[in-house]
Amino acid sequence: ENNGEYDEARRHYEQALTYNTANPEVGFWSQKAADNYNNLGTLSYKLGEYDQALSYFDTSLVIHDSLFPENHPFFAGLYNNIGAVHSIMGNYRKAYEFLDKSLTCNKLNLGRNHPEVADAYANMGILLLGRGDVNKALLHFQKAYAIRVEHYGENHPITARTCNYIGDCFLLKNEFDKAYEW
């Protein structure tokens, strides 16, 4: 249905990449090229082209590694993207590794109570829940919930979504009274 828009977006991203890598003032080893690869990776992910997405994200990571120190803020989103691809491909150990790096990077750069830290906790919780590690997932969702309540309040949709995950965890633990509370 939106394939025409995705095709157009891909054309634009590829044109930008070609321009940036061919331009001697920018080049392959630049933030702009890394962003182009990240954008192409995100688009490929949305289209279900997971091997291609991972290739683009890995290239972006290599470029970022050459430009910035470890745990630079740019890495958090990229680690999350790579973790998401590994998760959907069933590479749960790799997914956890990259999601954990994203969480660490976000905490170092944004502080422990930032909404993006809550997102990282929630993403790890979703992965752990999918792997059947309900107790660890619950801990991650509870951390995400605490941050989201502080920033968004109890009635915000993103906070409500976190409540649903916490309730799901209690259901899976057969703790029905606690699940009902959430």
VEXTOR-658095 format. One record per residue: chain; residue number from 1; x, y, z of N, C-alpha, C in turn; residue in one letter. Coordinates in Angstrom, 2 decimals, always signed. Atoms other than C-alpha are relative to their C-alpha. Layout:
% VEXTOR-658095
- A  NUM  X  Y  Z  X  Y  Z  X  Y  Z  A;
...
//
This chain:
% VEXTOR-658095
- A  1  +0.81  -1.18  +0.00  +0.00  +0.00  +0.00  +0.86  +1.25  +0.00  E;
- A  2  -0.90  -1.15  -0.03  +2.83  +2.44  +0.84  +1.30  -0.28  -0.73  N;
- A  3  -1.25  +0.38  +0.65  +5.42  +0.72  -1.33  +0.56  +1.11  -0.89  N;
- A  4  -0.47  -1.11  +0.82  +5.57  +3.70  -3.68  +0.74  +1.03  +0.84  G;
- A  5  -0.66  -0.95  -0.90  +6.44  +5.96  -0.76  +1.32  -0.55  +0.51  E;
- A  6  -1.24  +0.62  -0.46  +9.02  +3.49  +0.52  +1.04  -0.01  -1.12  Y;
- A  7  -0.93  -0.03  +1.14  +10.54  +3.22  -2.95  +0.58  +1.39  -0.20  D;
- A  8  -0.47  -1.37  +0.15  +10.74  +6.98  -3.17  +0.98  +0.36  +1.13  E;
- A  9  -0.89  -0.26  -1.13  +12.29  +7.20  +0.29  +1.35  -0.68  -0.22  A;
- A  10  -1.25  +0.72  +0.26  +14.86  +4.55  -0.66  +0.83  +0.75  -1.05  R;
- A  11  -0.72  -0.75  +1.05  +15.75  +6.51  -3.82  +0.68  +1.23  +0.59  R;
- A  12  -0.58  -1.21  -0.60  +16.28  +9.67  -1.80  +1.16  -0.33  +0.93  H;
- A  13  -1.08  +0.40  -0.91  +18.34  +7.92  +0.87  +1.24  -0.45  -0.78  Y;
- A  14  -1.13  +0.47  +0.81  +20.49  +6.22  -1.78  +0.68  +1.16  -0.72  E;
- A  15  -0.60  -1.18  +0.64  +20.97  +9.52  -3.63  +0.83  +0.80  +0.99  Q;
- A  16  -0.74  -0.73  -1.03  +22.03  +11.23  -0.42  +1.29  -0.73  +0.35  A;
- A  17  -1.19  +0.78  -0.30  +24.44  +8.40  +0.35  +1.03  +0.13  -1.11  L;
- A  18  -0.92  -0.13  +1.15  +25.94  +8.53  -3.14  +0.64  +1.38  +0.00  T;
- A  19  -0.52  -1.36  -0.02  +26.31  +12.30  -2.93  +1.02  +0.18  +1.13  Y;
- A  20  -0.88  -0.21  -1.15  +27.83  +12.26  +0.55  +1.30  -0.79  -0.09  N;
- A  21  -1.24  +0.79  +0.08  +30.31  +9.45  -0.10  +0.89  +0.44  -1.15  T;
- A  22  -0.80  -0.47  +1.13  +31.40  +10.93  -3.44  +0.55  +1.41  +0.21  A;
- A  23  -0.40  -1.38  -0.26  +31.75  +14.46  -2.08  +1.27  +0.00  +0.86  N;
- A  24  -1.25  +0.01  -0.77  +35.38  +15.00  -0.96  -0.10  +0.78  +1.32  P;
- A  25  +0.16  -0.77  -1.24  +34.17  +17.47  +1.69  -0.76  -0.80  +1.06  E;
- A  26  +0.76  +0.82  -0.94  +31.99  +14.79  +3.28  +0.66  -1.37  +0.10  V;
- A  27  -0.67  +1.29  +0.07  +33.15  +11.30  +2.28  -0.71  -1.11  +0.75  G;
- A  28  +0.57  +1.20  -0.62  +32.40  +7.78  +3.47  +0.10  +0.07  +1.51  F;
- A  29  -0.24  -0.01  -1.44  +33.86  +8.31  +6.94  -0.54  +1.28  +0.63  W;
- A  30  +0.61  -1.22  -0.50  +31.43  +11.06  +7.91  -1.30  -0.32  +0.74  S;
- A  31  +1.27  +0.13  -0.71  +28.45  +11.54  +10.20  -1.16  -0.07  -0.99  Q;
- A  32  +1.09  +0.02  +0.99  +26.28  +12.24  +7.16  -0.14  -1.36  -0.66  K;
- A  33  +0.05  +1.33  +0.62  +27.20  +8.93  +5.51  -0.54  -1.02  +1.01  A;
- A  34  +0.49  +0.91  -1.04  +26.63  +7.10  +8.80  -1.51  +0.14  +0.18  A;
- A  35  +1.45  -0.23  -0.11  +23.19  +8.71  +9.07  -0.74  -0.57  -1.20  D;
- A  36  +0.63  +0.57  +1.20  +22.42  +7.71  +5.47  -0.14  -1.51  +0.12  N;
- A  37  +0.07  +1.45  -0.19  +23.27  +4.09  +6.26  -1.04  -0.37  +1.06  Y;
- A  38  +0.99  +0.26  -1.04  +21.18  +4.24  +9.43  -1.42  +0.16  -0.55  N;
- A  39  +1.33  -0.20  +0.60  +18.21  +5.65  +7.49  -0.37  -1.15  -0.94  N;
- A  40  +0.27  +1.13  +0.90  +18.53  +2.92  +4.85  -0.27  -1.27  +0.81  L;
- A  41  +0.24  +1.15  -0.87  +18.72  +0.35  +7.64  -1.39  +0.03  +0.60  G;
- A  42  +1.34  -0.15  -0.56  +15.56  +1.70  +9.25  -1.08  -0.31  -1.03  T;
- A  43  +0.95  +0.28  +1.08  +13.73  +1.62  +5.94  -0.04  -1.49  -0.33  L;
- A  44  -0.06  +1.45  +0.28  +14.91  -1.93  +5.22  -0.68  -0.80  +1.10  S;
- A  45  +0.66  +0.65  -1.13  +13.76  -2.99  +8.69  -1.51  +0.08  -0.15  Y;
- A  46  +1.45  -0.19  +0.15  +10.30  -1.52  +8.08  -0.57  -0.84  -1.14  K;
- A  47  +0.44  +0.79  +1.15  +10.12  -3.42  +4.79  +0.21  -1.50  +0.21  L;
- A  48  -0.22  +1.41  -0.28  +11.09  -6.72  +6.45  +1.26  -0.56  -0.64  G;
- A  49  -1.27  +0.41  +0.62  +14.50  -6.83  +4.74  +1.07  +0.01  +1.08  E;
- A  50  -0.79  -0.04  -1.22  +16.31  -7.78  +7.92  +1.50  -0.17  -0.23  Y;
- A  51  -1.43  +0.15  +0.30  +19.64  -8.98  +6.48  +0.57  +1.30  -0.55  D;
- A  52  -0.44  -1.27  +0.59  +19.90  -5.78  +4.46  +0.05  +1.09  +1.08  Q;
- A  53  +0.02  -0.99  -1.08  +18.92  -3.67  +7.48  +1.23  -0.16  +0.89  A;
- A  54  -1.16  +0.26  -0.86  +21.61  -5.32  +9.58  +1.29  +0.44  -0.68  L;
- A  55  -1.18  -0.42  +0.75  +24.18  -4.69  +6.87  +0.16  +1.53  +0.03  S;
- A  56  -0.04  -1.46  -0.05  +23.30  -0.99  +6.73  +0.36  +0.49  +1.41  Y;
- A  57  -0.28  -0.42  -1.37  +23.29  -0.66  +10.53  +1.45  -0.30  +0.38  F;
- A  58  -1.39  +0.34  -0.31  +26.63  -2.46  +10.80  +0.97  +0.98  -0.65  D;
- A  59  -0.85  -0.99  +0.67  +28.16  -0.08  +8.26  -0.05  +1.32  +0.73  T;
- A  60  +0.14  -1.23  -0.78  +26.80  +2.88  +10.19  +0.80  -0.09  +1.29  S;
- A  61  -0.74  +0.21  -1.25  +28.30  +1.41  +13.37  +1.51  +0.12  -0.23  L;
- A  62  -1.43  -0.09  +0.31  +31.73  +1.04  +11.76  +0.42  +1.46  -0.18  V;
- A  63  -0.32  -1.42  +0.21  +31.65  +4.67  +10.66  -0.05  +0.75  +1.32  I;
- A  64  +0.11  -0.67  -1.30  +30.45  +5.86  +14.07  +1.20  -0.33  +0.89  H;
- A  65  -1.16  +0.40  -0.80  +33.23  +3.85  +15.74  +1.24  +0.80  -0.36  D;
- A  66  -1.17  -0.75  +0.43  +35.77  +5.77  +13.68  -0.09  +1.49  +0.34  S;
- A  67  +0.22  -1.44  -0.22  +34.27  +9.17  +14.53  -0.14  +0.41  +1.47  L;
- A  68  +0.40  -0.39  -1.35  +33.17  +9.09  +18.16  +0.55  -0.96  +1.04  F;
- A  69  -0.44  +0.88  -1.09  +34.32  +7.75  +21.52  -1.11  -0.98  +0.38  P;
- A  70  +0.95  +1.01  -0.47  +32.66  +4.70  +23.01  -1.07  +0.67  +0.87  E;
- A  71  +1.16  -0.49  -0.75  +29.22  +5.42  +24.50  -0.41  +1.43  -0.36  N;
- A  72  +0.49  -1.29  +0.49  +28.75  +8.62  +22.51  -1.51  -0.11  -0.21  H;
- A  73  +1.46  +0.08  +0.13  +25.02  +9.52  +22.36  -0.49  -0.58  -1.33  P;
- A  74  +0.43  +0.55  +1.28  +24.83  +8.57  +18.67  -0.16  -1.52  +0.03  F;
- A  75  +0.01  +1.46  -0.02  +25.41  +4.93  +19.59  -1.30  -0.58  +0.55  F;
- A  76  +1.17  +0.57  -0.67  +22.29  +4.47  +21.73  -1.08  -0.44  -0.98  A;
- A  77  +1.03  +0.34  +0.98  +19.79  +4.57  +18.87  +0.45  -1.08  -0.96  G;
- A  78  -0.53  +1.00  +0.92  +22.03  +2.56  +16.59  +0.04  -1.38  +0.65  L;
- A  79  +0.00  +1.28  -0.72  +22.52  -0.16  +19.22  -1.42  -0.54  +0.12  Y;
- A  80  +1.39  +0.43  -0.09  +18.75  -0.25  +19.70  -0.48  -0.57  -1.33  N;
- A  81  +0.41  +0.47  +1.33  +18.19  -0.62  +15.94  +0.58  -1.38  -0.30  N;
- A  82  -0.65  +1.29  +0.25  +20.71  -3.46  +15.69  -0.63  -1.08  +0.88  I;
- A  83  +0.65  +0.95  -0.90  +19.15  -5.14  +18.73  -1.37  -0.41  -0.50  G;
- A  84  +1.34  +0.30  +0.51  +15.68  -4.90  +17.19  +0.07  -0.97  -1.18  A;
- A  85  -0.14  +0.90  +1.15  +16.86  -6.58  +13.98  +0.37  -1.40  +0.47  V;
- A  86  -0.40  +1.32  -0.51  +18.60  -9.37  +15.86  -1.17  -0.69  +0.69  H;
- A  87  +1.14  +0.57  -0.69  +15.48  -9.87  +17.96  -0.99  -0.62  -0.98  S;
- A  88  +0.99  +0.50  +0.95  +13.16  -10.25  +15.00  +0.55  -1.17  -0.82  I;
- A  89  -0.62  +1.11  +0.72  +15.67  -12.60  +13.35  +0.21  -1.21  +0.90  M;
- A  90  -0.14  +1.12  -0.93  +15.67  -14.80  +16.47  +1.38  -0.13  +0.62  G;
- A  91  -1.35  +0.00  -0.60  +19.25  -13.93  +17.51  -0.08  +0.71  +1.35  N;
- A  92  +0.33  -0.66  -1.25  +18.21  -13.24  +21.09  +1.21  +0.40  +0.82  Y;
- A  93  -1.19  -0.36  -0.77  +21.66  -13.27  +22.65  +0.62  +1.29  -0.55  R;
- A  94  -0.53  -1.22  +0.64  +22.90  -10.68  +20.14  -0.94  +1.18  +0.25  K;
- A  95  +0.98  -1.06  -0.23  +19.68  -8.69  +20.53  +0.18  +0.55  +1.41  A;
- A  96  -0.16  -0.44  -1.39  +20.13  -8.58  +24.31  +1.28  +0.81  +0.17  Y;
- A  97  -1.29  -0.69  -0.08  +23.76  -7.56  +23.94  -0.11  +1.44  -0.50  E;
- A  98  +0.10  -1.35  +0.56  +22.91  -4.58  +21.73  -1.02  +0.86  +0.74  F;
- A  99  +0.98  -0.78  -0.78  +19.82  -3.53  +23.70  +0.60  +0.43  +1.34  L;
- A  100  -0.68  -0.36  -1.24  +21.92  -3.60  +26.86  +1.00  +1.14  -0.23  D;
- A  101  -0.91  -1.10  +0.34  +24.53  -1.40  +25.17  -0.77  +1.30  -0.18  K;
- A  102  +0.84  -1.19  +0.18  +21.75  +1.01  +24.18  -0.41  +0.56  +1.35  S;
- A  103  +0.40  -0.42  -1.33  +20.51  +1.12  +27.77  +1.16  +0.67  +0.73  L;
- A  104  -1.18  -0.55  -0.67  +24.02  +1.72  +29.14  +0.36  +1.36  -0.57  T;
- A  105  -0.33  -1.25  +0.67  +24.70  +4.44  +26.60  -1.00  +1.10  +0.36  C;
- A  106  +1.03  -0.99  -0.37  +21.40  +6.19  +27.33  +0.16  +0.45  +1.45  N;
- A  107  -0.15  -0.37  -1.40  +21.96  +6.08  +31.10  +1.22  +0.91  +0.19  K;
- A  108  -1.20  -0.81  -0.13  +25.48  +7.49  +30.75  -0.19  +1.41  -0.54  L;
- A  109  +0.13  -1.28  +0.66  +24.43  +10.32  +28.46  -1.22  +0.81  +0.41  N;
- A  110  +1.25  -0.70  -0.27  +20.91  +11.16  +29.57  -0.41  -0.03  +1.47  L;
- A  111  +0.38  +0.18  -1.40  +20.76  +10.11  +33.21  -0.95  -1.18  +0.15  G;
- A  112  +0.75  +1.23  -0.27  +18.95  +7.21  +34.84  -1.51  +0.14  -0.13  R;
- A  113  +1.45  -0.19  -0.01  +15.47  +8.77  +34.73  -0.52  +0.69  -1.25  N;
- A  114  +0.41  -0.63  +1.26  +15.23  +9.95  +31.13  -1.00  -0.91  -0.72  H;
- A  115  +0.95  +0.84  +0.73  +12.31  +8.76  +28.95  +0.64  -0.99  -0.98  P;
- A  116  -0.66  +0.95  +0.90  +14.73  +7.18  +26.46  +0.61  -1.17  +0.76  E;
- A  117  -0.45  +1.11  -0.85  +16.15  +5.11  +29.32  -1.18  -0.92  +0.27  V;
- A  118  +1.21  +0.82  -0.18  +12.58  +3.95  +30.00  -0.28  -0.82  -1.25  A;
- A  119  +0.20  +0.74  +1.26  +12.27  +3.01  +26.32  +0.95  -1.17  -0.10  D;
- A  120  -1.00  +1.07  +0.06  +15.46  +0.99  +26.55  -0.36  -1.14  +0.96  A;
- A  121  +0.45  +1.03  -0.94  +14.21  -0.83  +29.66  -1.18  -0.78  -0.58  Y;
- A  122  +1.18  +0.67  +0.56  +10.90  -1.56  +27.94  +0.39  -0.91  -1.16  A;
- A  123  -0.43  +0.84  +1.12  +12.62  -2.86  +24.79  +0.67  -1.28  +0.49  N;
- A  124  -0.63  +1.20  -0.57  +14.74  -5.20  +26.89  -1.05  -0.89  +0.65  M;
- A  125  +1.07  +0.78  -0.61  +11.63  -6.27  +28.80  -0.78  -0.79  -1.04  G;
- A  126  +0.72  +0.69  +1.08  +9.84  -7.14  +25.55  +0.81  -1.19  -0.50  I;
- A  127  -0.86  +1.09  +0.44  +12.82  -9.22  +24.43  +0.01  -1.13  +1.02  L;
- A  128  -0.05  +1.01  -1.05  +13.06  -11.01  +27.77  -1.33  -0.74  +0.13  L;
- A  129  +1.32  +0.63  -0.08  +9.32  -11.65  +27.85  -0.17  -0.99  -1.15  L;
- A  130  +0.07  +0.88  +1.16  +9.51  -13.14  +24.35  +0.85  -1.26  +0.16  G;
- A  131  -0.87  +1.15  -0.27  +12.30  -15.43  +25.56  -0.50  -0.84  +1.15  R;
- A  132  +0.56  +0.75  -1.12  +10.19  -16.54  +28.51  +0.63  +0.32  +1.33  G;
- A  133  -0.63  -0.40  -1.26  +12.31  -14.83  +31.17  -0.88  +1.06  +0.66  D;
- A  134  +1.05  -0.88  -0.51  +9.28  -13.35  +32.89  +0.48  +0.85  +1.17  V;
- A  135  -0.44  -0.76  -1.17  +10.96  -12.30  +36.15  +0.90  +1.17  -0.39  N;
- A  136  -0.88  -1.08  +0.44  +13.70  -10.30  +34.43  -0.78  +1.03  -0.82  K;
- A  137  +0.83  -0.92  +0.79  +11.18  -8.85  +31.99  -0.79  +0.92  +0.93  A;
- A  138  +0.79  -0.78  -0.97  +9.01  -7.73  +34.92  +0.85  +1.10  +0.63  L;
- A  139  -0.88  -1.01  -0.60  +11.96  -5.94  +36.54  +0.26  +1.15  -0.97  L;
- A  140  -0.24  -1.04  +1.01  +12.69  -4.08  +33.30  -1.25  +0.85  -0.22  H;
- A  141  +1.24  -0.77  +0.18  +9.05  -3.10  +32.81  -0.29  +0.89  +1.21  F;
- A  142  +0.23  -0.80  -1.19  +8.82  -1.89  +36.41  +0.90  +1.24  +0.02  Q;
- A  143  -0.91  -1.15  +0.09  +11.87  +0.35  +35.90  -0.51  +0.99  -1.05  K;
- A  144  +0.56  -0.87  +1.04  +10.36  +1.69  +32.67  -1.23  +0.73  +0.52  A;
- A  145  +1.22  -0.60  -0.54  +7.06  +2.30  +34.45  +0.31  +1.16  +0.94  Y;
- A  146  -0.34  -1.04  -0.97  +8.66  +4.29  +37.27  +0.45  +1.28  -0.70  A;
- A  147  -0.50  -1.17  +0.74  +10.42  +6.59  +34.81  -1.14  +0.65  -0.78  I;
- A  148  +1.08  -0.55  +0.81  +7.36  +6.98  +32.59  -1.05  +0.72  +0.85  R;
- A  149  +0.94  -0.68  -0.88  +5.07  +7.86  +35.50  +0.57  +1.36  +0.40  V;
- A  150  -0.64  -1.26  -0.39  +7.57  +10.51  +36.58  -0.07  +1.03  -1.12  E;
- A  151  -0.06  -0.94  +1.12  +7.74  +12.04  +33.09  -1.35  +0.26  -0.66  H;
- A  152  +1.25  -0.13  +0.77  +4.32  +11.41  +31.57  -1.26  -0.04  +0.86  Y;
- A  153  +1.17  +0.19  -0.83  +1.99  +10.66  +34.47  -0.60  -1.38  -0.19  G;
- A  154  +0.58  +1.34  +0.00  -0.11  +7.59  +35.16  -0.97  -0.23  -1.16  E;
- A  155  +1.05  +0.16  +1.01  -2.71  +8.25  +32.44  +0.48  +0.17  -1.44  N;
- A  156  -0.54  -0.16  +1.35  -0.42  +8.67  +29.45  -0.01  -1.35  -0.72  H;
- A  157  +0.05  +1.27  +0.74  -0.74  +6.05  +26.68  +1.27  -0.85  +0.10  P;
- A  158  -1.23  +0.80  -0.08  +2.92  +5.03  +26.87  +0.15  -0.63  +1.38  I;
- A  159  -0.01  +0.57  -1.34  +2.60  +4.52  +30.62  -1.00  -1.15  +0.07  T;
- A  160  +1.01  +1.06  +0.02  -0.56  +2.48  +30.04  +0.52  -1.25  -0.69  A;
- A  161  -0.57  +1.14  +0.72  +1.27  +0.27  +27.55  +0.96  -0.77  +0.91  R;
- A  162  -0.91  +0.64  -0.94  +3.91  -0.40  +30.20  -0.78  -0.77  +1.06  T;
- A  163  +0.86  +0.70  -0.95  +1.16  -1.30  +32.67  -0.50  -1.32  -0.57  C;
- A  164  +0.47  +1.24  +0.64  -0.16  -3.85  +30.18  +1.09  -1.07  +0.02  N;
- A  165  -1.11  +0.98  -0.04  +3.26  -5.49  +29.96  +0.22  -0.54  +1.41  Y;
- A  166  -0.15  +0.46  -1.37  +3.53  -5.63  +33.74  -1.12  -0.98  +0.34  I;
- A  167  +1.11  +0.92  -0.21  +0.07  -7.19  +33.90  +0.20  -1.33  -0.70  G;
- A  168  -0.30  +1.23  +0.73  +1.09  -9.71  +31.24  +0.99  -0.87  +0.76  D;
- A  169  -1.00  +0.76  -0.76  +4.09  -10.70  +33.34  -0.64  -0.70  +1.19  C;
- A  170  +0.67  +0.62  -1.15  +1.93  -11.30  +36.40  -0.93  -1.13  -0.44  F;
- A  171  +0.83  +1.09  +0.52  -0.51  -13.35  +34.30  +0.82  -1.24  -0.28  L;
- A  172  -0.87  +1.13  +0.31  +2.33  -15.53  +33.07  +0.56  -0.67  +1.25  L;
- A  173  -0.46  +0.56  -1.28  +3.41  -16.00  +36.68  -1.16  -0.58  +0.81  K;
- A  174  +1.22  +0.48  -0.67  -0.17  -17.04  +37.56  -0.32  +0.80  +1.26  N;
- A  175  +0.31  -0.90  -1.11  -0.41  -14.09  +39.96  -1.14  +0.91  -0.47  E;
- A  176  +1.14  -0.63  +0.63  -3.87  -13.12  +38.83  -0.46  +1.28  +0.71  F;
- A  177  +0.39  -1.21  -0.74  -4.66  -10.63  +41.62  +0.91  +1.18  -0.36  D;
- A  178  -0.94  -1.06  +0.37  -1.51  -8.65  +40.83  -0.22  +0.44  -1.46  K;
- A  179  +0.24  -0.32  +1.41  -2.24  -8.86  +37.10  -1.21  +0.92  -0.12  A;
- A  180  +1.22  -0.81  +0.03  -5.69  -7.41  +37.70  +0.26  +1.43  +0.44  Y;
- A  181  -0.34  -1.33  -0.49  -4.18  -4.47  +39.58  +0.59  +0.87  -1.12  E;
- A  182  -0.66  -0.73  +1.08  -2.27  -3.49  +36.46  -0.92  +0.18  -1.18  W;
//
